[in-house]
Amino acid sequence: MKRVHLIISGDVQGVNYRSWARAQARELNLSGWITNRPDGAVETVVEGQKKKLEEYIKRCHKGPEVAWVEKVDTVWLEATGELVNFSVVY
């Protein structure tokens, strides 16, 4: 199990990105959270199998149809096991 911390920049707020990402994470059986940042980016922390996390990151580079992703800053970490589901933080 691994953990990944992503900062997703571009036109990613107000385009349903968080709900879309939650659906992707649930489809991949990942746990974590996602939230909007004050700087206009989206931040997410996700735990699960490395292969599934890599697929999640790949999908986050594209985002939902109406989003425009400029970049995804990625930091790999060791999983803590504290995350039990995936939620949108408001």
C-alpha positions, 0 to 999 in steps of 0.5 A: 500500500502507498499514499500519494499527495496531488496538487492539481492546477489549471481550470479545476474548480467549478467544473465538478472535478472533486465529484469526478475524482471521488467517482474515479477513486471509488471505482479504483477502490482507493481511499482518501480525500479531495478539496478545493484550495484557496489558490484555485487548485485542487488537493487530494490525498489517496491511499491504495495499491500502487498500480491503482494509484498510478491509474488515478494519477493518470486520470487526474491529468485529464480530469472531467470533460469540462476541466483543463488540467495544467499540471499535477504535482505528485508526492509519493508517501508511505500509506498510514492506513488512516483513510477508510473511504474517499470523501470530498472535503468542503 
